[in-house]
Amino acid sequence: MTANLLDYDLDGLARFCEGLGEKRFRAVQLFRWIHQKGASSFDDMSDLAKSLREKLKGVAHVKALDLVSQHISSDGTIKWLFDVGGGNAIETVFIPEDDRGTLCISSQAGCAIGCRFCSTGHQGFSRNLTTGEIIAQLWFAEHFLRQHLQRDERVISNVVMMGMGEPLQNYAEVIPALRVMLDDHAYGLSRRRVTVSTSGIVPKIDLLAEQCPVALAVSLHAPTDALRDDLVPLNKKYPLDALMQACRRYLAYAPRDFITFEYCMLAGVNDQPEHAQQLVELVRRYGAGAVWCKFNLIPFNPFPASGLRCSSPAQVQAFARILSDAGIVTTIRKTRGEDIDAACGQLAGDVKDRTRVGERIARQRSWTITPVATDRPSVKET
């Protein structure tokens, strides 16, 4: 069986090349061809010795994920569905903005955390993705977008691990993928522009701080243990005190001077003034003032199985005002890609019924580009 070179960070690729009797600089050349130039054929790698190219053909390949479908939203957001085998599929989303291009990538097929407000969690968990499957999402998106937008320079400036799955439950495969994203010979992303989002696996937050500290976002969603136990079941294992202390420890290593707390706004559940005040008190217990964190309020994207409703725009604004008046930096996430089920918490779309995904993959194997218009309102960003 040949090796997929997308599975390796630079050190791993260097060891692979050493096993072929090649020096490290050959691995650097190979790494640049794959990630900076998007090459998948060794014949295209013109500055590699022909003998090495022939050698590689026998032992390695560069294998992207099989594309099932592509949908383009009216706001320019693009969602891709990729086949990862075994009747499983994952989704990846590109979000264009004036000052950045953000790619939201998946780390697992499905998710085992089971948050009440997340449609991905309702589909269940299948398996962890490999490093190559994680990086393949970035590799495909970056080089497709350069061609699609007719640009020679890098298109993706930010990567957020906020797609399907809990990244820190797949720690061993996520860390090499992060190193590829950060490597100057590959995508050269700043640590400040790569974000890992976690529901709060405390030991792995500490390990990430030591081994690969990138920006950290924590799915908080509740100000008390009683409420968070209901919304985020992982809280029963790692309650708020343990989580908040881990966040404070992470700050010593973080590339930014704050931790982002994600908070999904659920009508009548966690969006009342008393909840906002409890959040203020929670934050102040773990740091002087409130400047060590910021809140990102996320309008809930309803789906039938949740039994939950989205807070009204007025309620979200009032909630944000309480936090802001307490000195906490607070933003309201603008809903993007909602018309193609690419918004936060919606990444289950075509894969939520896993018993039928195999036939759907067979049916949709061709590349489809589907622009979709919408007149559905979005909550304005503050």
DOMIKE-672703 format. One record per residue (C-alpha): residue number from 1; residue in three letters; x negated, y negated, z. Coordinates in steps of 0.02 Angstrom, whole numbers, plus 50000, padded with zeros to 5 digits. Example, Ala and Ser with C-alpha at 12.3 -4.5 7.8 and 13.67 -1.06 7.14 Angstrom:
+-----+------+-------+-------+-------+
| pos | code |    xx |    yy |    zz |
+-----+------+-------+-------+-------+
|   1 |  ALA | 49385 | 50225 | 50390 |
|   2 |  SER | 49316 | 50053 | 50357 |
+-----+------+-------+-------+-------+
// end
This chain:
+-----+------+-------+-------+-------+
| pos | code |    xx |    yy |    zz |
+-----+------+-------+-------+-------+
|   1 |  MET | 50000 | 50000 | 50000 |
|   2 |  THR | 49931 | 49829 | 49952 |
|   3 |  ALA | 49924 | 49683 | 50074 |
|   4 |  ASN | 50034 | 49529 | 50055 |
|   5 |  LEU | 49912 | 49384 | 50074 |
|   6 |  LEU | 50052 | 49271 | 50139 |
|   7 |  ASP | 50039 | 49372 | 50300 |
|   8 |  TYR | 49868 | 49299 | 50344 |
|   9 |  ASP | 49810 | 49138 | 50423 |
|  10 |  LEU | 49636 | 49084 | 50367 |
|  11 |  ASP | 49543 | 49186 | 50498 |
|  12 |  GLY | 49646 | 49339 | 50453 |
|  13 |  LEU | 49613 | 49312 | 50268 |
|  14 |  ALA | 49427 | 49292 | 50303 |
|  15 |  ARG | 49424 | 49459 | 50392 |
|  16 |  PHE | 49518 | 49537 | 50247 |
|  17 |  CYS | 49390 | 49469 | 50123 |
|  18 |  GLU | 49245 | 49525 | 50233 |
|  19 |  GLY | 49318 | 49699 | 50223 |
|  20 |  LEU | 49297 | 49684 | 50034 |
|  21 |  GLY | 49117 | 49630 | 50054 |
|  22 |  GLU | 49154 | 49447 | 50020 |
|  23 |  LYS | 49097 | 49292 | 50115 |
|  24 |  ARG | 49213 | 49174 | 50209 |
|  25 |  PHE | 49205 | 49037 | 50076 |
|  26 |  ARG | 49294 | 49157 | 49957 |
|  27 |  ALA | 49437 | 49167 | 50082 |
|  28 |  VAL | 49446 | 48977 | 50087 |
|  29 |  GLN | 49456 | 48971 | 49897 |
|  30 |  LEU | 49590 | 49105 | 49896 |
|  31 |  PHE | 49687 | 49018 | 50035 |
|  32 |  ARG | 49688 | 48854 | 49938 |
|  33 |  TRP | 49747 | 48937 | 49779 |
|  34 |  ILE | 49891 | 49022 | 49867 |
|  35 |  HIS | 49953 | 48881 | 49977 |
|  36 |  GLN | 49897 | 48717 | 49899 |
|  37 |  LYS | 49923 | 48769 | 49718 |
|  38 |  GLY | 50060 | 48899 | 49738 |
|  39 |  ALA | 49968 | 49031 | 49637 |
|  40 |  SER | 50031 | 49210 | 49649 |
|  41 |  SER | 49929 | 49285 | 49507 |
|  42 |  PHE | 49745 | 49318 | 49538 |
|  43 |  ASP | 49712 | 49287 | 49354 |
|  44 |  ASP | 49759 | 49104 | 49381 |
|  45 |  MET | 49626 | 49082 | 49516 |
|  46 |  SER | 49494 | 49023 | 49394 |
|  47 |  ASP | 49352 | 48984 | 49514 |
|  48 |  LEU | 49353 | 49158 | 49591 |
|  49 |  ALA | 49229 | 49280 | 49518 |
|  50 |  LYS | 49310 | 49397 | 49394 |
|  51 |  SER | 49246 | 49546 | 49492 |
|  52 |  LEU | 49336 | 49481 | 49648 |
|  53 |  ARG | 49496 | 49451 | 49552 |
|  54 |  GLU | 49494 | 49629 | 49488 |
|  55 |  LYS | 49456 | 49693 | 49661 |
|  56 |  LEU | 49602 | 49595 | 49735 |
|  57 |  LYS | 49723 | 49665 | 49607 |
|  58 |  GLY | 49696 | 49838 | 49679 |
|  59 |  VAL | 49720 | 49795 | 49862 |
|  60 |  ALA | 49825 | 49638 | 49878 |
|  61 |  HIS | 49968 | 49535 | 49810 |
|  62 |  VAL | 50056 | 49370 | 49844 |
|  63 |  LYS | 50239 | 49416 | 49867 |
|  64 |  ALA | 50376 | 49286 | 49890 |
|  65 |  LEU | 50546 | 49328 | 49959 |
|  66 |  ASP | 50681 | 49378 | 49834 |
|  67 |  LEU | 50795 | 49230 | 49805 |
|  68 |  VAL | 50981 | 49269 | 49814 |
|  69 |  SER | 51056 | 49096 | 49792 |
|  70 |  GLN | 51023 | 48911 | 49799 |
|  71 |  HIS | 51149 | 48775 | 49839 |
|  72 |  ILE | 51123 | 48588 | 49826 |
|  73 |  SER | 51230 | 48473 | 49932 |
|  74 |  SER | 51299 | 48306 | 49878 |
|  75 |  ASP | 51176 | 48224 | 49998 |
|  76 |  GLY | 51025 | 48312 | 49919 |
|  77 |  THR | 51007 | 48446 | 50053 |
|  78 |  ILE | 50959 | 48615 | 49977 |
|  79 |  LYS | 50999 | 48784 | 50056 |
|  80 |  TRP | 50917 | 48945 | 49997 |
|  81 |  LEU | 50972 | 49122 | 50039 |
|  82 |  PHE | 50831 | 49250 | 50035 |
|  83 |  ASP | 50841 | 49439 | 50037 |
|  84 |  VAL | 50728 | 49516 | 50171 |
|  85 |  GLY | 50778 | 49696 | 50137 |
|  86 |  GLY | 50884 | 49821 | 50230 |
|  87 |  GLY | 51043 | 49726 | 50189 |
|  88 |  ASN | 50979 | 49573 | 50282 |
|  89 |  ALA | 50961 | 49395 | 50221 |
|  90 |  ILE | 50897 | 49232 | 50294 |
|  91 |  GLU | 50928 | 49050 | 50256 |
|  92 |  THR | 50808 | 48903 | 50234 |
|  93 |  VAL | 50859 | 48720 | 50218 |
|  94 |  PHE | 50770 | 48569 | 50144 |
|  95 |  ILE | 50828 | 48398 | 50206 |
|  96 |  PRO | 50766 | 48248 | 50106 |
|  97 |  GLU | 50755 | 48077 | 50188 |
|  98 |  ASP | 50681 | 47911 | 50135 |
|  99 |  ASP | 50524 | 47932 | 50241 |
| 100 |  ARG | 50505 | 48121 | 50251 |
| 101 |  GLY | 50552 | 48290 | 50182 |
| 102 |  THR | 50598 | 48415 | 50317 |
| 103 |  LEU | 50607 | 48603 | 50295 |
| 104 |  CYS | 50708 | 48703 | 50420 |
| 105 |  ILE | 50646 | 48882 | 50420 |
| 106 |  SER | 50703 | 49046 | 50498 |
| 107 |  SER | 50601 | 49159 | 50611 |
| 108 |  GLN | 50720 | 49306 | 50629 |
| 109 |  ALA | 50857 | 49392 | 50531 |
| 110 |  GLY | 51001 | 49349 | 50646 |
| 111 |  CYS | 50978 | 49300 | 50828 |
| 112 |  ALA | 50992 | 49391 | 50994 |
| 113 |  ILE | 51018 | 49239 | 51106 |
| 114 |  GLY | 51206 | 49229 | 51074 |
| 115 |  CYS | 51240 | 49044 | 51107 |
| 116 |  ARG | 51428 | 49014 | 51101 |
| 117 |  PHE | 51418 | 48867 | 50980 |
| 118 |  CYS | 51299 | 48945 | 50852 |
| 119 |  SER | 51369 | 49044 | 50706 |
| 120 |  THR | 51201 | 49130 | 50678 |
| 121 |  GLY | 51210 | 49205 | 50852 |
| 122 |  HIS | 51383 | 49274 | 50816 |
| 123 |  GLN | 51316 | 49378 | 50671 |
| 124 |  GLY | 51202 | 49476 | 50788 |
| 125 |  PHE | 51017 | 49518 | 50777 |
| 126 |  SER | 50932 | 49627 | 50646 |
| 127 |  ARG | 50743 | 49604 | 50659 |
| 128 |  ASN | 50596 | 49487 | 50675 |
| 129 |  LEU | 50523 | 49413 | 50517 |
| 130 |  THR | 50340 | 49444 | 50476 |
| 131 |  THR | 50216 | 49301 | 50463 |
| 132 |  GLY | 50224 | 49320 | 50275 |
| 133 |  GLU | 50414 | 49307 | 50273 |
| 134 |  ILE | 50406 | 49150 | 50379 |
| 135 |  ILE | 50272 | 49068 | 50272 |
| 136 |  ALA | 50355 | 49127 | 50110 |
| 137 |  GLN | 50498 | 49006 | 50147 |
| 138 |  LEU | 50378 | 48859 | 50152 |
| 139 |  TRP | 50274 | 48924 | 50006 |
| 140 |  PHE | 50427 | 48942 | 49894 |
| 141 |  ALA | 50510 | 48779 | 49946 |
| 142 |  GLU | 50355 | 48670 | 49929 |
| 143 |  HIS | 50309 | 48729 | 49756 |
| 144 |  PHE | 50488 | 48736 | 49692 |
| 145 |  LEU | 50517 | 48558 | 49752 |
| 146 |  ARG | 50359 | 48492 | 49669 |
| 147 |  GLN | 50423 | 48559 | 49504 |
| 148 |  HIS | 50605 | 48512 | 49536 |
| 149 |  LEU | 50562 | 48333 | 49586 |
| 150 |  GLN | 50416 | 48320 | 49462 |
| 151 |  ARG | 50291 | 48273 | 49595 |
| 152 |  ASP | 50109 | 48322 | 49609 |
| 153 |  GLU | 50088 | 48274 | 49792 |
| 154 |  ARG | 50156 | 48366 | 49943 |
| 155 |  VAL | 50346 | 48356 | 49960 |
| 156 |  ILE | 50373 | 48437 | 50131 |
| 157 |  SER | 50304 | 48326 | 50269 |
| 158 |  ASN | 50392 | 48407 | 50418 |
| 159 |  VAL | 50435 | 48586 | 50465 |
| 160 |  VAL | 50559 | 48629 | 50601 |
| 161 |  MET | 50581 | 48807 | 50662 |
| 162 |  MET | 50766 | 48779 | 50692 |
| 163 |  GLY | 50836 | 48901 | 50566 |
| 164 |  MET | 50900 | 49075 | 50604 |
| 165 |  GLY | 50827 | 49156 | 50758 |
| 166 |  GLU | 50734 | 49112 | 50918 |
| 167 |  PRO | 50551 | 49079 | 50868 |
| 168 |  LEU | 50477 | 49121 | 51037 |
| 169 |  GLN | 50556 | 49295 | 51034 |
| 170 |  ASN | 50448 | 49325 | 50880 |
| 171 |  TYR | 50293 | 49246 | 50953 |
| 172 |  ALA | 50162 | 49363 | 50878 |
| 173 |  GLU | 50218 | 49325 | 50700 |
| 174 |  VAL | 50260 | 49141 | 50726 |
| 175 |  ILE | 50088 | 49088 | 50790 |
| 176 |  PRO | 49990 | 49138 | 50632 |
| 177 |  ALA | 50126 | 49055 | 50528 |
| 178 |  LEU | 50106 | 48893 | 50626 |
| 179 |  ARG | 49918 | 48901 | 50597 |
| 180 |  VAL | 49944 | 48914 | 50410 |
| 181 |  MET | 50059 | 48762 | 50413 |
| 182 |  LEU | 49929 | 48661 | 50509 |
| 183 |  ASP | 49775 | 48717 | 50412 |
| 184 |  ASP | 49699 | 48582 | 50301 |
| 185 |  HIS | 49658 | 48715 | 50171 |
| 186 |  ALA | 49844 | 48759 | 50161 |
| 187 |  TYR | 49983 | 48634 | 50199 |
| 188 |  GLY | 49887 | 48517 | 50314 |
| 189 |  LEU | 50036 | 48469 | 50420 |
| 190 |  SER | 50009 | 48368 | 50579 |
| 191 |  ARG | 50051 | 48452 | 50745 |
| 192 |  ARG | 50170 | 48307 | 50772 |
| 193 |  ARG | 50265 | 48357 | 50616 |
| 194 |  VAL | 50287 | 48541 | 50654 |
| 195 |  THR | 50422 | 48578 | 50782 |
| 196 |  VAL | 50465 | 48739 | 50870 |
| 197 |  SER | 50641 | 48743 | 50939 |
| 198 |  THR | 50676 | 48863 | 51083 |
| 199 |  SER | 50823 | 48905 | 51192 |
| 200 |  GLY | 50703 | 48915 | 51338 |
| 201 |  ILE | 50589 | 49068 | 51349 |
| 202 |  VAL | 50481 | 48998 | 51487 |
| 203 |  PRO | 50327 | 49113 | 51480 |
| 204 |  LYS | 50311 | 49088 | 51292 |
| 205 |  ILE | 50326 | 48898 | 51310 |
| 206 |  ASP | 50173 | 48905 | 51423 |
| 207 |  LEU | 50082 | 49020 | 51300 |
| 208 |  LEU | 50123 | 48906 | 51153 |
| 209 |  ALA | 50048 | 48760 | 51250 |
| 210 |  GLU | 49884 | 48854 | 51267 |
| 211 |  GLN | 49873 | 48931 | 51094 |
| 212 |  CYS | 49957 | 48816 | 50968 |
| 213 |  PRO | 50038 | 48661 | 51043 |
| 214 |  VAL | 50154 | 48585 | 50915 |
| 215 |  ALA | 50305 | 48474 | 50945 |
| 216 |  LEU | 50432 | 48558 | 51058 |
| 217 |  ALA | 50621 | 48548 | 51051 |
| 218 |  VAL | 50726 | 48634 | 51184 |
| 219 |  SER | 50907 | 48684 | 51157 |
| 220 |  LEU | 50978 | 48618 | 51320 |
| 221 |  HIS | 51165 | 48591 | 51289 |
| 222 |  ALA | 51216 | 48582 | 51472 |
| 223 |  PRO | 51165 | 48485 | 51629 |
| 224 |  THR | 51200 | 48623 | 51756 |
| 225 |  ASP | 51157 | 48807 | 51773 |
| 226 |  ALA | 51340 | 48857 | 51786 |
| 227 |  LEU | 51385 | 48777 | 51620 |
| 228 |  ARG | 51224 | 48827 | 51532 |
| 229 |  ASP | 51247 | 49009 | 51587 |
| 230 |  ASP | 51408 | 49007 | 51487 |
| 231 |  LEU | 51342 | 48916 | 51333 |
| 232 |  VAL | 51164 | 48985 | 51325 |
| 233 |  PRO | 51158 | 49158 | 51406 |
| 234 |  LEU | 50968 | 49155 | 51415 |
| 235 |  ASN | 50987 | 49029 | 51556 |
| 236 |  LYS | 51029 | 49172 | 51674 |
| 237 |  LYS | 50851 | 49234 | 51652 |
| 238 |  TYR | 50764 | 49065 | 51642 |
| 239 |  PRO | 50872 | 48938 | 51736 |
| 240 |  LEU | 50857 | 48751 | 51720 |
| 241 |  ASP | 50729 | 48724 | 51857 |
| 242 |  ALA | 50606 | 48847 | 51779 |
| 243 |  LEU | 50640 | 48777 | 51605 |
| 244 |  MET | 50617 | 48595 | 51654 |
| 245 |  GLN | 50456 | 48633 | 51746 |
| 246 |  ALA | 50390 | 48724 | 51592 |
| 247 |  CYS | 50433 | 48571 | 51487 |
| 248 |  ARG | 50337 | 48458 | 51604 |
| 249 |  ARG | 50186 | 48575 | 51595 |
| 250 |  TYR | 50196 | 48574 | 51405 |
| 251 |  LEU | 50178 | 48386 | 51399 |
| 252 |  ALA | 49994 | 48400 | 51448 |
| 253 |  TYR | 49962 | 48489 | 51282 |
| 254 |  ALA | 50097 | 48420 | 51169 |
| 255 |  PRO | 50051 | 48314 | 51017 |
| 256 |  ARG | 50190 | 48193 | 51065 |
| 257 |  ASP | 50218 | 48112 | 51235 |
| 258 |  PHE | 50394 | 48179 | 51250 |
| 259 |  ILE | 50497 | 48338 | 51237 |
| 260 |  THR | 50655 | 48336 | 51131 |
| 261 |  PHE | 50812 | 48405 | 51208 |
| 262 |  GLU | 50944 | 48463 | 51084 |
| 263 |  TYR | 51122 | 48443 | 51145 |
| 264 |  CYS | 51271 | 48508 | 51045 |
| 265 |  MET | 51426 | 48403 | 51080 |
| 266 |  LEU | 51576 | 48514 | 51120 |
| 267 |  ALA | 51744 | 48432 | 51149 |
| 268 |  GLY | 51802 | 48449 | 51329 |
| 269 |  VAL | 51660 | 48567 | 51373 |
| 270 |  ASN | 51498 | 48468 | 51394 |
| 271 |  ASP | 51538 | 48295 | 51326 |
| 272 |  GLN | 51617 | 48206 | 51474 |
| 273 |  PRO | 51541 | 48053 | 51562 |
| 274 |  GLU | 51502 | 48159 | 51715 |
| 275 |  HIS | 51400 | 48277 | 51606 |
| 276 |  ALA | 51298 | 48131 | 51539 |
| 277 |  GLN | 51267 | 48068 | 51715 |
| 278 |  GLN | 51214 | 48243 | 51770 |
| 279 |  LEU | 51089 | 48246 | 51627 |
| 280 |  VAL | 51017 | 48080 | 51686 |
| 281 |  GLU | 50997 | 48151 | 51861 |
| 282 |  LEU | 50921 | 48312 | 51794 |
| 283 |  VAL | 50790 | 48221 | 51692 |
| 284 |  ARG | 50744 | 48103 | 51835 |
| 285 |  ARG | 50713 | 48249 | 51953 |
| 286 |  TYR | 50567 | 48305 | 51844 |
| 287 |  GLY | 50479 | 48143 | 51801 |
| 288 |  ALA | 50464 | 47961 | 51843 |
| 289 |  GLY | 50600 | 47871 | 51750 |
| 290 |  ALA | 50662 | 47956 | 51593 |
| 291 |  VAL | 50526 | 47918 | 51467 |
| 292 |  TRP | 50455 | 48095 | 51460 |
| 293 |  CYS | 50596 | 48161 | 51351 |
| 294 |  LYS | 50722 | 48111 | 51220 |
| 295 |  PHE | 50894 | 48179 | 51179 |
| 296 |  ASN | 50959 | 48227 | 51009 |
| 297 |  LEU | 51148 | 48238 | 51013 |
| 298 |  ILE | 51214 | 48358 | 50882 |
| 299 |  PRO | 51394 | 48351 | 50819 |
| 300 |  PHE | 51461 | 48529 | 50830 |
| 301 |  ASN | 51499 | 48613 | 50664 |
| 302 |  PRO | 51655 | 48719 | 50699 |
| 303 |  PHE | 51675 | 48899 | 50645 |
| 304 |  PRO | 51824 | 49010 | 50685 |
| 305 |  ALA | 51742 | 49135 | 50803 |
| 306 |  SER | 51680 | 49002 | 50923 |
| 307 |  GLY | 51846 | 48939 | 50990 |
| 308 |  LEU | 51761 | 48769 | 51011 |
| 309 |  ARG | 51793 | 48596 | 50941 |
| 310 |  CYS | 51680 | 48451 | 50894 |
| 311 |  SER | 51679 | 48298 | 51007 |
| 312 |  SER | 51753 | 48144 | 50926 |
| 313 |  PRO | 51631 | 48013 | 50859 |
| 314 |  ALA | 51690 | 47893 | 50995 |
| 315 |  GLN | 51655 | 48022 | 51131 |
| 316 |  VAL | 51481 | 48056 | 51060 |
| 317 |  GLN | 51443 | 47870 | 51055 |
| 318 |  ALA | 51504 | 47846 | 51234 |
| 319 |  PHE | 51398 | 47993 | 51293 |
| 320 |  ALA | 51245 | 47924 | 51203 |
| 321 |  ARG | 51272 | 47754 | 51282 |
| 322 |  ILE | 51264 | 47825 | 51459 |
| 323 |  LEU | 51098 | 47909 | 51421 |
| 324 |  SER | 51027 | 47755 | 51333 |
| 325 |  ASP | 51080 | 47639 | 51474 |
| 326 |  ALA | 50981 | 47752 | 51592 |
| 327 |  GLY | 50825 | 47724 | 51487 |
| 328 |  ILE | 50828 | 47890 | 51394 |
| 329 |  VAL | 50790 | 47880 | 51208 |
| 330 |  THR | 50944 | 47954 | 51126 |
| 331 |  THR | 50989 | 47985 | 50944 |
| 332 |  ILE | 51143 | 48058 | 50862 |
| 333 |  ARG | 51098 | 48180 | 50727 |
| 334 |  LYS | 51172 | 48137 | 50560 |
| 335 |  THR | 51261 | 48289 | 50489 |
| 336 |  ARG | 51175 | 48346 | 50329 |
| 337 |  GLY | 51221 | 48485 | 50209 |
| 338 |  GLU | 51387 | 48519 | 50294 |
| 339 |  ASP | 51473 | 48549 | 50127 |
| 340 |  ILE | 51358 | 48697 | 50093 |
| 341 |  ASP | 51358 | 48765 | 50273 |
| 342 |  ALA | 51179 | 48705 | 50297 |
| 343 |  ALA | 51209 | 48596 | 50450 |
| 344 |  CYS | 51143 | 48634 | 50624 |
| 345 |  GLY | 51220 | 48792 | 50695 |
| 346 |  GLN | 51294 | 48846 | 50528 |
| 347 |  LEU | 51154 | 48956 | 50466 |
| 348 |  ALA | 51249 | 49116 | 50451 |
| 349 |  GLY | 51353 | 49067 | 50298 |
| 350 |  ASP | 51330 | 49203 | 50169 |
| 351 |  VAL | 51251 | 49323 | 50293 |
| 352 |  LYS | 51372 | 49322 | 50438 |
| 353 |  ASP | 51452 | 49485 | 50382 |
| 354 |  ARG | 51298 | 49596 | 50374 |
| 355 |  THR | 51397 | 49750 | 50323 |
| 356 |  ARG | 51427 | 49669 | 50153 |
| 357 |  VAL | 51265 | 49576 | 50126 |
| 358 |  GLY | 51188 | 49716 | 50023 |
| 359 |  GLU | 51324 | 49707 | 49891 |
| 360 |  ARG | 51317 | 49517 | 49897 |
| 361 |  ILE | 51130 | 49521 | 49864 |
| 362 |  ALA | 51155 | 49638 | 49717 |
| 363 |  ARG | 51291 | 49526 | 49650 |
| 364 |  GLN | 51196 | 49362 | 49671 |
| 365 |  ARG | 51022 | 49416 | 49620 |
| 366 |  SER | 51016 | 49284 | 49484 |
| 367 |  TRP | 50957 | 49109 | 49530 |
| 368 |  THR | 51109 | 48997 | 49552 |
| 369 |  ILE | 51107 | 48809 | 49575 |
| 370 |  THR | 51272 | 48745 | 49640 |
| 371 |  PRO | 51293 | 48558 | 49670 |
| 372 |  VAL | 51441 | 48529 | 49786 |
| 373 |  ALA | 51533 | 48365 | 49810 |
| 374 |  THR | 51614 | 48322 | 49976 |
| 375 |  ASP | 51720 | 48187 | 50052 |
| 376 |  ARG | 51704 | 48253 | 50229 |
| 377 |  PRO | 51648 | 48118 | 50351 |
| 378 |  SER | 51482 | 48121 | 50443 |
| 379 |  VAL | 51445 | 48049 | 50613 |
| 380 |  LYS | 51334 | 47897 | 50591 |
| 381 |  GLU | 51158 | 47903 | 50657 |
| 382 |  THR | 51114 | 47776 | 50790 |
+-----+------+-------+-------+-------+
// end
